[in-house]
Amino acid sequence: MTWLRVSDEATNETGGGMSFQPDHRSTDASASNEADWLTAFVEAGAWRRLSDGGDLGSVSTAWLDLLVAQIEHVLAAEAAPVSGTHPSPVVRTAFVALGEPSSERYLRAASRGREASADLIQAAERCLKQRRSVIQTPRGDREGTCHLAYPVLADDALAGVVAVELTGAARARVEAVLRLLQWGSPWLVDLLRRRAHSPANAEAPADRSTSGVVFALQALAADAPASDLAEAFASRIADMLSLDRVAIGRRRRGQTRLLAGSHGGFSAVHNDFAAALVAAMDEAADIGSQISWPAEDPAAVSHPAHARLCRVHDRDYALSLPLRASDETGETLVVTILARAVPDVEALEALRKAASIAAPSLRAALKAERGLFRHAAASARDGLRQLAPSRFGFKGALALAVPVIAGVMFVPIDYSVSASAGLEGVSRRAIVAPFDGFVASVMVRPGERVEESTLLGRMDDRELRLQEIDLKARLGETQRQLDQAMGQRDHAAINILSARRAQNLAQLDLIASNLQRAELRAPFQSFVVSGGTDLIGAPLRRGDPLFEVSPLDAYRVTIDVPQGEFAAVRVGQTGHILLTALPNRSFPFRIERLTPIATAKDGESVVRVEAALDRPEPMLRPGMQGIARIDVGERRIGWILGHRLWTAALLKLWAWLP
């Protein structure tokens, strides 16, 4: 995985290069004026520093200064206004990251402008991973910022990346910027080749002086998470002292956690190497002093965790340096290093100096990341610690407080059982379909208040009326045939036709009764609980419920008492209910019935208790929910605070006992 660290530079933070600004004293954006300010820039020394060579940071900075000047020069020619003002710079940020292709580690060698954004770093990482130029625009960026990254290839080997952040005015000329990057990248390639074949590029001793320690501590000056600061510091220590690995761990409450590691996030990986690293840190933290393997004194006690760490990572030297906290928090920072050979005394002294100076900054960053609960706990500990010097006063107050608190636990107070509750109507009347058919119309909706005989809905009676007309016609025909049979004195026909006539009359009476019941009316003053316009057109069978009404001013309170509190509830006890819809006042009630069946509700066993309201009021409605409190008498404060825990302990003890 390609690793890019833009925050770790090989030079200083400003890059060491000059800041170029074109001369805008003339309002004429002519070619001669542009040549003048470009010549002035060249005379300033950038081309000379690029040609003469020098260290990597100086040459990279000179190359980047020239590249930015070329981009500004090319793009400003098109964007230059006709009148007095000059266009603002189009390059916001630019940096060059170089490194060895075999190590896949690329450090920032030069930078221009403000601090590189996360989007620009992401574009650079994509460029290193894909080995091709990357152009991307952040989502939601109204200014049209464009991020451009171009790989630096030396003999098909990835030597680095050049990243540029352009303003929205330069997005249309990205191709021109790419050509400038393509033309300028051979300078960097030639620089890297010359440094690789130079005799002066042999292994040089690491900078272990005071300036080297200061350079390592500069990583802690940024405003970043503690893990990022620790990783940057560990990486700089590893580079400064030519170490293979540097890891920083945090031991708190007997547990060690890897905080960061040099040159990458290997501290977040859970493998055998990470386990061996944690064991070595534990070994040093338990002893409280520096541990190295192989030990400086052959007669010293062996340290198997450090020996195993070297064996797992195939290295010849390991050292752990614990840094205990001075604020009595018990937290310890452990710095562990791995190297192919035993570092010299000067390198180890530089390590101890840098670690001891960096420890307070890392602890401050870790303290700032604590949550609200841990901040409150730390403040409480500090408050108690401040009381400690007044030994007699604090202990005396504590000695007085214990019996007072114990006495308060036996003071009886009124106790009430709280439970969720709701309102229901005392009774419900169902309005059902009087015959098979359809609902023609609905006049009310659930929740409406209706008077007695109010029309709720109407059944479709067209088929009944057609049947009534047909029966009346058949009745007339039967009557005519009956009269004829009576005139002929045909007694058999008279009996048959008389029975048929009676049948037709009965069917007509049934149809007339159904027509009267086709209009669905309220039986009394009530609230409509259910039923509505969704019934229109639905096929119904006789007896299917259409509406459900509940009488006015007749409610009962249903209370779901928790099973553990049910033993204290009795019929006749009083209480109050506070409804969610009416939170400004409570309504008194009296227990009338205890249902001896427990049911599960919201993951808890509850028993239904029914109560009657003392004073029902018009503002109440069926279905309202709230909280009920049942007054069960006096209980001691200690019993109120601990009876639930005591009940749970008894149940657990009963389950465990043989």
VEXDRENKE-246306 format. One line per field, with one value per residue (C-alpha): residue in one letter; y, z, x. Coordinates in pm, 1 decimal. Each point is the difference from the previous one (the first is absolute). Example, Ala and Ser with C-alpha at 12.3 -4.5 7.8 and 13.67 -1.06 7.14 Angstrom:
<pts>
residu <- c(A, S) .
y <- c(-450.0, 344.0) .
z <- c(780.0, -66.0) .
x <- c(1230.0, 137.0) .
</pts>
This chain:
<pts>
residu <- c(M, T, W, L, R, V, S, D, E, A, T, N, E, T, G, G, G, M, S, F, Q, P, D, H, R, S, T, D, A, S, A, S, N, E, A, D, W, L, T, A, F, V, E, A, G, A, W, R, R, L, S, D, G, G, D, L, G, S, V, S, T, A, W, L, D, L, L, V, A, Q, I, E, H, V, L, A, A, E, A, A, P, V, S, G, T, H, P, S, P, V, V, R, T, A, F, V, A, L, G, E, P, S, S, E, R, Y, L, R, A, A, S, R, G, R, E, A, S, A, D, L, I, Q, A, A, E, R, C, L, K, Q, R, R, S, V, I, Q, T, P, R, G, D, R, E, G, T, C, H, L, A, Y, P, V, L, A, D, D, A, L, A, G, V, V, A, V, E, L, T, G, A, A, R, A, R, V, E, A, V, L, R, L, L, Q, W, G, S, P, W, L, V, D, L, L, R, R, R, A, H, S, P, A, N, A, E, A, P, A, D, R, S, T, S, G, V, V, F, A, L, Q, A, L, A, A, D, A, P, A, S, D, L, A, E, A, F, A, S, R, I, A, D, M, L, S, L, D, R, V, A, I, G, R, R, R, R, G, Q, T, R, L, L, A, G, S, H, G, G, F, S, A, V, H, N, D, F, A, A, A, L, V, A, A, M, D, E, A, A, D, I, G, S, Q, I, S, W, P, A, E, D, P, A, A, V, S, H, P, A, H, A, R, L, C, R, V, H, D, R, D, Y, A, L, S, L, P, L, R, A, S, D, E, T, G, E, T, L, V, V, T, I, L, A, R, A, V, P, D, V, E, A, L, E, A, L, R, K, A, A, S, I, A, A, P, S, L, R, A, A, L, K, A, E, R, G, L, F, R, H, A, A, A, S, A, R, D, G, L, R, Q, L, A, P, S, R, F, G, F, K, G, A, L, A, L, A, V, P, V, I, A, G, V, M, F, V, P, I, D, Y, S, V, S, A, S, A, G, L, E, G, V, S, R, R, A, I, V, A, P, F, D, G, F, V, A, S, V, M, V, R, P, G, E, R, V, E, E, S, T, L, L, G, R, M, D, D, R, E, L, R, L, Q, E, I, D, L, K, A, R, L, G, E, T, Q, R, Q, L, D, Q, A, M, G, Q, R, D, H, A, A, I, N, I, L, S, A, R, R, A, Q, N, L, A, Q, L, D, L, I, A, S, N, L, Q, R, A, E, L, R, A, P, F, Q, S, F, V, V, S, G, G, T, D, L, I, G, A, P, L, R, R, G, D, P, L, F, E, V, S, P, L, D, A, Y, R, V, T, I, D, V, P, Q, G, E, F, A, A, V, R, V, G, Q, T, G, H, I, L, L, T, A, L, P, N, R, S, F, P, F, R, I, E, R, L, T, P, I, A, T, A, K, D, G, E, S, V, V, R, V, E, A, A, L, D, R, P, E, P, M, L, R, P, G, M, Q, G, I, A, R, I, D, V, G, E, R, R, I, G, W, I, L, G, H, R, L, W, T, A, A, L, L, K, L, W, A, W, L, P) .
y <- c(0.0, 335.7, 225.2, 378.0, 232.8, 357.5, 142.7, -139.7, 211.9, -47.5, 377.1, 270.4, 75.1, 287.9, -199.5, 243.3, 145.5, 354.5, 110.5, 123.0, 278.8, 159.1, 373.4, 158.5, 362.0, 35.3, -31.9, -127.8, -383.7, -8.5, -266.0, 231.8, 61.7, -371.7, -62.5, 263.2, -159.2, -348.7, 119.9, 158.5, -330.8, -186.9, 255.1, -55.4, -330.4, -275.5, -114.8, 28.0, -212.5, -255.1, -22.9, 2.9, -289.7, -24.0, -184.9, -159.1, 259.9, 300.8, -133.7, -125.8, 338.0, 182.4, -233.1, 46.7, 380.9, -4.4, -232.8, 221.9, 307.6, -168.0, -98.5, 352.2, 144.7, -223.6, 24.8, 370.6, 88.6, -116.6, 117.9, 346.0, 272.5, 287.0, 270.5, 81.5, -303.8, -321.7, -354.4, -168.7, -301.4, -323.2, -237.7, -32.7, -285.9, -209.6, -256.3, -256.0, -335.6, -216.2, -330.9, -333.9, -218.9, -314.3, 130.8, 145.7, 288.8, 351.2, 307.6, 358.0, 167.9, 341.9, 188.2, 328.0, 182.7, -99.8, -338.3, -283.2, -101.9, -356.5, -9.6, 99.6, -268.9, -252.2, 92.9, -47.2, -342.1, -107.9, 115.9, -206.5, -302.4, 20.3, 134.4, 250.2, 357.8, 67.3, 288.4, 29.7, 259.7, -23.8, -62.7, 298.5, 247.3, 308.5, 176.5, -265.5, -92.2, -248.4, -244.9, -122.3, -266.0, -117.1, -294.9, 37.0, -309.4, -83.7, -300.0, -135.1, 29.2, 219.8, 263.7, 240.8, 218.6, 366.5, 131.1, 336.3, 158.6, 245.7, 255.3, -21.8, 252.4, -247.6, -309.5, 62.3, -2.5, -324.6, -142.6, 285.0, -62.3, -370.3, 85.5, 221.6, -283.5, -241.8, 235.3, 82.1, -349.5, -99.4, 253.2, -196.6, -332.2, 126.9, 130.1, -340.1, -181.3, 229.1, -44.2, -379.6, -20.4, 263.0, -124.1, 247.8, -193.9, -272.6, -78.9, 316.0, 9.4, 97.8, 345.7, -66.9, 351.2, 232.1, 126.0, -357.6, -40.2, 331.0, -120.0, -313.2, 205.4, 225.4, -282.8, 72.0, 363.4, -78.8, 0.0, -366.3, -312.5, -151.0, -312.1, 210.7, 208.7, -313.9, -156.7, 313.0, 17.9, -371.6, 29.8, 292.2, -178.3, -308.1, 207.6, 206.3, -300.9, -245.6, -239.2, -275.2, 48.1, 243.4, -66.0, 194.7, -175.5, 120.7, -199.4, 88.0, -200.9, -299.1, -19.6, 105.7, 125.9, 87.2, 370.3, 41.1, -132.1, 147.1, 14.3, -127.3, -133.4, -338.6, 74.6, -62.0, -350.7, -292.1, -264.3, -188.4, 293.7, 239.8, -249.0, -34.7, 378.6, 41.7, -271.5, 178.3, 329.4, -175.5, -143.6, 343.6, 167.8, -264.2, 45.2, 377.8, 38.4, -28.1, -351.5, -95.0, -326.6, -113.7, 149.0, 232.4, -202.3, -373.9, -84.9, 187.1, -173.8, -123.0, 160.3, -263.7, 238.5, 214.3, -308.3, -131.7, 341.1, -8.0, -359.1, 71.0, 307.9, -147.6, 285.5, 3.4, 273.5, 116.3, 266.8, 120.1, 329.5, 58.0, 360.0, 16.3, 278.4, 257.8, 78.1, -325.1, -126.9, -327.2, 36.7, -95.9, 67.9, -261.4, 61.2, -320.9, -8.6, -276.4, 16.3, -225.4, 92.9, 143.4, 382.1, 196.2, 191.1, 333.9, -134.1, -148.4, 325.4, 192.5, -247.5, 45.6, 377.5, 19.0, -248.2, 175.8, 338.1, -140.3, -188.6, 304.6, 108.6, -348.5, -23.2, 339.6, -114.8, -320.8, 196.0, 232.0, -300.8, -135.7, -21.2, 198.0, -279.5, -42.1, 377.8, 6.2, -294.2, 166.9, 325.1, -191.3, -170.1, 335.1, 144.4, -287.1, 27.0, 367.8, -92.4, -255.4, 242.5, 96.1, -349.5, 64.8, 210.9, -235.7, -315.3, 160.3, 104.2, -349.2, -154.5, 220.0, -57.0, -380.1, -23.7, 284.5, -178.1, -329.9, 168.8, 158.9, -343.4, -92.8, 309.4, -96.0, 200.6, -38.8, -243.2, -36.3, -255.5, 155.5, -175.6, 76.4, 50.1, 92.1, 98.0, -228.7, 29.7, -189.8, -171.6, -16.6, -47.2, -151.7, 118.3, -297.1, -55.1, -83.9, -201.2, -109.2, 287.7, 310.9, 328.6, 288.4, 292.3, 80.7, 320.9, -20.0, -78.3, -154.7, 242.0, 200.1, 64.9, -88.0, 38.5, -266.3, -109.4, 182.9, -151.8, -175.8, -157.5, -149.7, -340.8, -33.6, -86.1, 4.3, -378.2, -18.9, 246.5, -199.6, -311.5, 189.7, 99.1, -355.5, -143.7, 249.7, -102.4, -367.1, 69.6, 168.2, -292.4, -248.2, 199.7, -4.6, -378.2, -44.6, 197.7, -211.3, -325.9, 117.1, 77.9, -352.1, -152.8, -178.1, -72.7, -151.8, 302.9, 229.0, -160.8, 16.2, 359.6, 111.1, -144.0, 166.3, 333.4, -30.9, -74.7, 310.5, 213.0, -134.0, 74.5, 352.0, 52.8, -119.4, 234.8, 289.1, -76.1, -8.7, 327.7, 158.3, -132.7, 111.1, 326.3, -59.3, 228.5, 55.4, -176.5, 267.3, 295.7, -138.0, 25.6, -180.0, -236.0, -170.5, 2.5, 246.4, 75.0, -305.9, -207.8, 153.5, -254.4, -291.5, -323.7, -87.7, -296.3, 29.5, 59.0, 149.8, 294.0, 341.3, 244.4, -23.0, 266.0, 64.9, 194.2, 349.2, 73.7, -364.3, -104.5, -247.4, 20.2, -305.1, -20.2, -240.9, -58.4, -168.7, -349.9, 84.9, 280.2, -182.9, -136.5, 352.6, 86.0, -52.0, 65.7, 334.3, 173.0, 342.6, 168.8, 252.4, -25.4, 255.7, -16.9, 79.8, 215.8, 194.3, 28.3, 304.9, -181.6, -346.0, -187.0, -203.7, -359.9, -297.0, -363.4, -218.7, -323.0, -200.9, -234.6, -308.9, -68.3, 128.6, 89.5, 105.7, 361.5, 178.8, -281.6, 11.0, -207.8, 219.5, -55.2, 192.1, 208.7, 182.9, 319.3, 249.1, 373.5, 208.6, 295.7, -69.0, 320.7, 90.3, 50.9, -369.7, -238.6, -379.2, -123.4, 271.0, -131.6, 114.0, -96.1, -108.2, 9.3, -221.0, 102.5, -318.5, 145.3, 83.6, -172.9, 61.6, 185.8, -291.3, -242.1, 232.7, 28.2, -364.4, -225.4, -65.8, -95.2, -215.0, -183.3, -65.3, -129.2, -238.9, -138.8, -53.5, -164.4, -229.5, -98.8, -72.4, -193.4, -380.0) .
z <- c(0.0, -99.6, 295.7, -42.8, 287.1, -113.3, 349.7, 39.4, -208.2, -83.3, 32.1, 213.3, 2.0, -245.5, -245.2, 9.2, -340.1, -92.9, -40.1, -353.9, -79.0, -347.9, -34.4, -44.5, -1.0, -367.3, -113.3, -340.2, 0.6, -296.6, -85.9, 76.4, 356.9, 54.5, -125.8, 240.9, 310.7, -117.3, -52.8, 345.7, 146.0, -176.4, 118.7, 354.3, 11.9, -64.7, -323.7, 158.9, 300.0, -231.7, -219.7, 279.7, 184.6, 375.9, 245.9, -102.3, 171.3, -155.7, -356.4, 29.8, 132.2, -285.4, -254.0, 159.9, 3.0, -371.9, -72.1, 185.1, -175.9, -339.6, 81.8, 113.9, -307.6, -249.2, 158.9, 86.7, -366.5, -79.6, 323.7, 7.0, 2.3, -241.2, 270.5, 302.5, 224.9, -41.2, 42.3, 335.1, 20.0, -130.8, 200.5, 357.8, 120.2, -153.6, 138.7, -115.4, 177.1, -84.0, 124.6, -80.4, -222.9, 185.0, 341.0, -122.4, 241.5, -140.0, 207.9, -87.9, -141.2, -84.0, 31.0, -105.4, 127.5, 288.1, 174.2, -232.2, 29.9, 53.8, -354.6, -150.2, 203.7, -115.5, -364.2, 57.9, 157.2, -293.3, -237.7, 183.1, 4.9, -366.7, -137.6, -222.2, 15.4, 207.4, -38.0, 249.7, 132.7, 358.9, 34.4, 108.5, -76.8, -131.6, -85.2, -255.8, 156.8, -208.4, 142.5, -237.1, 71.2, -237.3, 61.3, -18.5, -183.7, -22.4, -228.3, 57.3, 377.7, 204.1, 157.2, 130.3, -76.3, -70.9, 125.9, -86.9, 119.2, -254.0, 39.7, -198.0, -253.6, -117.0, -44.0, -373.7, -45.0, 181.2, -319.9, -8.8, 362.7, -76.6, -286.7, 231.0, 252.1, -275.1, -130.4, 348.8, 153.7, -177.5, 223.9, 308.1, -164.9, -88.4, 355.7, 149.6, -240.6, 84.4, 373.9, -38.6, -178.3, 212.7, 239.3, 254.9, 15.8, 212.2, 339.0, 203.5, 373.8, 125.0, 139.3, 370.2, 114.0, 177.8, -335.3, -92.8, 319.6, -66.7, -351.5, 145.0, 251.1, -276.0, -82.2, 328.4, -85.8, -234.3, 102.6, -66.5, 183.8, 251.0, -212.6, -301.1, 211.9, 148.2, -344.9, -136.8, 300.4, -21.5, -372.4, 48.3, 281.5, -221.7, -287.2, 224.0, 174.3, -295.9, 194.7, -157.0, 212.4, 267.2, 182.1, 274.0, 240.1, 269.7, 322.1, 209.9, 276.2, -60.2, -375.4, -281.6, -332.6, -302.2, -64.6, -320.0, -195.5, -233.5, -374.0, -9.6, 196.8, 97.9, 356.2, -107.6, -126.2, 234.2, -82.3, 166.4, -35.0, 166.6, 284.2, 50.8, -2.3, 266.9, 214.0, -15.7, 101.4, 290.9, 108.9, 10.8, 165.1, 274.0, 86.5, -36.4, -159.1, -334.9, -146.5, -292.2, -175.1, -11.0, 344.2, 59.4, 308.4, -80.4, 363.1, -0.3, 13.5, -339.0, -162.3, -204.7, -145.6, -163.8, -120.3, -159.2, -160.1, -171.2, -105.5, -144.4, -190.7, -89.7, 152.8, 214.8, 251.5, 193.1, 266.5, 200.4, 186.7, 245.9, 70.8, 313.8, 60.5, 268.9, 72.5, 193.2, -267.7, -30.1, -378.9, -162.9, -351.3, -132.7, -296.1, -158.3, -279.4, -228.0, -185.0, -202.5, 216.6, 346.0, -22.9, 141.3, 327.9, -173.4, -184.9, 317.0, 186.6, -279.2, 20.0, 377.9, -30.7, -278.0, 169.4, 338.8, -163.2, -223.1, 277.4, 148.1, -344.6, -78.6, 339.4, -55.9, -338.3, 153.8, 282.3, -249.1, -174.2, 313.6, 5.3, 222.1, 256.0, 39.6, 31.1, 277.3, 178.7, -21.2, 138.0, 290.3, 76.2, -7.6, 239.6, 245.3, -29.2, 93.3, 314.3, 106.2, 173.1, 261.6, 146.6, 318.4, -154.6, -288.9, 210.9, 266.9, -252.3, -145.3, 346.5, 64.2, -343.8, 28.7, 300.0, -135.2, -332.7, 178.1, 212.9, -300.2, -156.8, 275.6, -39.1, -137.3, -284.9, -228.7, -280.2, -329.6, -279.4, -341.7, -316.0, -352.1, -33.1, -248.2, -28.2, -133.8, -23.4, 259.7, -279.9, -377.1, -239.0, -341.1, -296.0, -240.4, -356.7, 6.8, -322.8, -271.4, -224.2, -27.8, 189.6, -203.3, 214.5, 335.0, 188.6, 295.9, 76.3, 302.0, 291.4, -80.8, 266.0, -110.5, 154.2, 32.6, -335.3, -196.7, -347.1, -12.0, -344.0, -255.6, -166.1, -373.4, -29.3, -377.0, -25.3, 281.9, -173.9, -321.7, 196.0, 157.2, -342.9, -125.6, 305.3, -28.7, -363.5, 91.8, 289.6, -238.5, -239.9, 285.7, 122.7, -348.4, -27.7, 349.1, -91.3, -313.7, 195.9, 254.4, -281.3, -139.2, 352.1, -58.6, 360.8, -75.3, -201.1, 265.5, 268.9, -214.4, -107.8, 353.0, 129.1, -283.6, 78.9, 366.3, -101.7, -220.0, 280.5, 242.1, -245.4, -49.1, 377.5, 22.1, -279.0, 164.5, 327.8, -173.7, -174.3, 336.0, 140.5, -303.3, 182.7, 276.4, 298.0, 337.1, 283.7, 258.0, 55.6, -71.1, -160.2, -323.2, 81.2, -337.0, -353.3, -283.1, -370.4, -78.4, 37.8, -305.4, -277.2, 203.9, -25.5, 335.8, 153.5, 246.6, 345.6, -115.1, 231.0, -164.3, 289.5, 365.2, 241.7, 364.9, 234.9, 116.0, 351.4, 91.4, 7.2, 176.2, 57.5, -101.1, 179.2, -94.2, 340.5, -8.3, 139.8, 275.7, 133.1, -30.3, 356.1, 143.2, -204.7, 156.3, -104.1, 140.7, -16.6, -159.2, -235.3, -278.5, -373.0, -206.1, -370.0, -275.8, -178.6, 322.3, 191.6, 205.0, 235.2, 139.3, 48.5, 313.7, -19.4, 222.8, -55.9, -76.4, -142.5, -7.4, -293.4, 127.0, -331.3, -92.2, -359.8, -179.2, -111.9, -124.7, 129.2, 352.6, 180.8, 105.5, 169.9, -120.9, 265.7, -63.6, 176.4, -22.6, -39.7, 281.8, -220.3, -375.6, -199.4, -357.9, -110.0, 47.9, -293.7, -27.1, -93.6, 183.5, 156.3, 299.1, 331.4, 307.1, 359.5, 254.3, 365.3, 191.4, 340.3, 192.4, -59.7, 136.7, -222.7, 13.6, -115.1, -285.9, -123.2, 32.2, -21.3, -372.2, 42.6, 300.8, -194.5, -290.4, 240.3, 165.7, -337.4, -105.9, 332.2, -32.2, -349.2, 111.9, 317.3, -40.4) .
x <- c(0.0, 147.9, 60.9, -3.2, 71.1, -40.4, 38.9, 357.9, 232.1, 364.1, 37.7, -156.0, -375.7, 22.0, 204.6, 290.5, -85.8, -75.8, -359.8, -51.3, -247.1, -19.6, 54.6, -345.9, 109.3, -84.4, -360.2, 109.8, 12.3, 237.0, 252.6, 291.3, -118.4, -51.9, 351.9, 128.5, -146.9, 101.3, 356.8, -6.2, -107.6, 282.5, 251.4, -121.8, 185.5, -254.1, 165.0, 343.4, -102.9, -156.7, 310.2, 259.7, -160.6, 23.7, -216.3, -327.9, -217.2, 172.4, -6.6, -358.2, -110.4, 171.0, -165.7, -342.3, 41.0, 77.2, -292.8, -248.7, 139.1, -43.3, -360.1, -83.2, 171.2, -184.2, -343.8, 20.3, 50.3, -353.5, -162.4, 163.8, -266.0, -1.9, -12.2, 213.7, -29.1, 195.8, -132.1, 49.2, 234.6, -150.5, 225.3, -118.3, 218.1, 276.5, 242.4, 255.4, 34.8, 303.9, 131.2, 157.8, -223.8, 107.9, -111.2, -333.0, 52.6, -31.1, 81.3, -81.4, 310.4, -147.1, -327.4, -160.5, -306.1, -218.4, -19.7, -98.8, -365.4, -118.2, -143.2, 334.8, 178.8, -260.3, 65.2, 374.2, -54.1, -219.0, 270.7, 264.8, -226.1, -109.9, 334.4, -179.9, -120.2, -312.4, -246.0, -283.0, -243.3, -132.6, -371.0, -204.4, 280.9, -178.5, 326.2, 92.3, 334.7, 200.2, 258.9, 269.6, 265.9, 275.2, 237.2, 378.0, 132.1, 370.5, 70.2, -353.5, 53.6, -232.4, 221.9, -264.2, -297.0, -72.6, -337.0, -156.7, -325.2, -145.9, -276.0, -321.8, 129.1, 267.2, -220.7, -38.1, 381.1, 82.4, 155.3, 250.5, 96.2, 48.6, 234.2, 205.1, 24.0, 103.1, 267.8, 132.5, 8.1, 331.0, 179.1, -105.5, 84.0, 348.7, 42.8, -87.0, 232.8, 291.2, -60.7, -21.4, 340.0, 174.0, 272.2, -127.6, -322.9, 155.3, -141.4, 41.7, -29.8, -342.0, -56.0, 12.1, 78.6, -234.9, -130.3, -91.3, -199.7, -173.8, -84.1, -159.4, -198.8, -139.3, -241.3, -180.4, -71.6, -289.7, -367.0, -83.9, -121.8, 239.2, 52.9, 104.6, 238.6, 153.2, 41.2, 170.2, 232.1, 87.2, 71.1, 234.6, 184.3, 37.3, 138.5, 226.0, 158.1, -17.1, -223.7, -207.8, -313.7, -113.1, -326.9, -176.8, -236.3, -235.3, -37.1, -301.5, -167.5, 224.1, -72.0, 230.5, -129.3, 212.5, -38.6, 203.0, 293.3, 256.4, -61.6, -354.0, -294.8, 143.5, -110.5, -361.9, 77.3, -71.2, 259.5, 284.0, 238.0, -246.9, -54.0, 376.5, 34.9, -268.4, 161.3, 335.2, -163.0, -172.6, 333.4, 161.9, -301.5, -17.2, 366.5, -17.7, 340.0, 172.9, 32.7, 222.6, 73.1, 267.4, 58.4, 294.5, 96.7, 35.8, -73.3, -333.5, -335.6, -118.7, -301.1, -185.5, -259.3, 268.9, 185.5, -319.0, -67.1, 339.7, -57.0, -345.7, 116.0, 342.0, 200.6, 312.4, -86.3, -307.1, -39.1, -301.4, 0.4, -291.9, -99.9, -213.2, -248.4, 66.9, -367.3, -71.2, -237.3, 190.3, 28.7, 329.0, 126.2, 242.9, 233.0, 130.8, 260.5, 129.0, 330.4, 225.6, 298.0, 54.1, -17.0, 287.6, -14.2, -58.2, -306.2, -151.3, 54.6, -176.4, -288.5, -37.6, 16.1, -260.2, -235.1, 10.7, -71.5, -278.7, -181.8, -184.6, -123.2, -130.9, -170.8, -162.6, -132.0, -136.1, -160.4, -172.4, -156.9, -165.2, -378.3, -234.3, -32.9, 376.2, 46.1, -260.6, 164.4, 341.5, -142.4, -155.6, 332.4, 178.3, -256.5, 44.2, 376.3, -18.0, -192.2, 259.3, 244.8, -262.0, 7.4, -189.6, -274.7, -62.2, 8.4, -213.5, -260.1, 5.1, -41.5, -302.7, -150.1, -8.1, -238.5, -212.6, -44.9, -68.1, -267.0, -163.6, -40.1, -250.8, -217.2, -347.1, -147.4, -300.3, 71.5, -181.8, 24.5, 52.3, -116.1, -113.7, -376.9, -270.7, -366.6, -272.1, -375.2, -198.2, -190.9, 7.9, -287.5, 60.2, -210.8, -8.5, -121.0, -378.1, 17.3, 240.0, 98.3, 215.1, 42.5, -132.4, 120.4, 169.5, -77.4, 242.0, 361.4, 172.4, 30.0, -313.7, -259.4, -355.3, -343.0, -264.5, -154.7, 268.4, 37.3, 336.8, -24.9, -235.2, -6.9, -50.7, -377.3, -45.6, -10.2, -254.6, -227.7, 18.8, -90.6, -290.6, -137.6, 34.6, -178.3, -281.3, -53.8, 5.9, -241.4, -247.0, 18.2, -50.3, -303.6, -153.2, 48.6, -145.5, -313.3, -45.8, 38.3, -254.4, -245.9, 44.6, -16.6, 332.6, 86.7, 341.1, 110.2, -142.8, 218.6, 317.0, -52.2, -87.6, 328.2, 192.2, -167.3, 96.8, 359.0, 15.6, -140.2, 265.2, 279.3, -134.2, -5.2, 365.8, 106.7, -184.1, 176.9, 341.2, -75.2, -72.8, 329.1, 199.7, 58.4, 258.8, -65.1, 170.1, -184.5, 98.2, 230.2, 344.7, 340.8, 71.0, 285.1, 44.3, -144.3, 45.6, -2.1, 214.9, -319.6, -165.2, -39.9, 134.9, -206.5, -154.7, -172.4, -282.6, 147.6, 331.7, 93.6, -22.4, 34.4, 95.9, -123.0, 70.3, -229.0, 92.5, 129.8, 39.1, 365.3, 219.8, 374.3, 204.6, 335.6, 281.8, 160.2, 346.1, -7.3, 248.5, -225.5, -332.4, 10.5, -38.7, -314.2, -344.9, -360.2, -118.1, 339.1, 7.9, 238.0, 39.4, 58.7, 191.6, -84.9, 246.4, -258.7, -79.9, 329.2, -104.7, -237.2, -63.6, -330.1, -82.3, -121.8, -84.2, 103.7, -303.8, 137.2, 324.1, 42.6, 187.9, 171.8, 346.6, 80.4, 318.5, 20.6, 311.3, 221.3, -145.4, -261.9, -293.3, -337.6, -304.2, -173.9, -329.3, -104.9, -287.9, 49.5, -144.9, -93.5, -17.3, 34.0, -101.1, 360.6, 79.4, -5.0, 24.3, 346.5, 197.6, 321.6, 199.7, 161.5, -195.2, 120.3, -175.6, 31.0, 85.9, 87.5, 317.2, 331.2, 349.7, 244.3, 245.8, -271.9, -100.8, 358.5, 97.5, -306.1, 37.0, 365.6, -90.9, -270.5, 237.0, 266.9, -249.2, -105.2, 361.5, 82.2, -300.7, 112.0, 358.0, -73.5, -18.7) .
</pts>
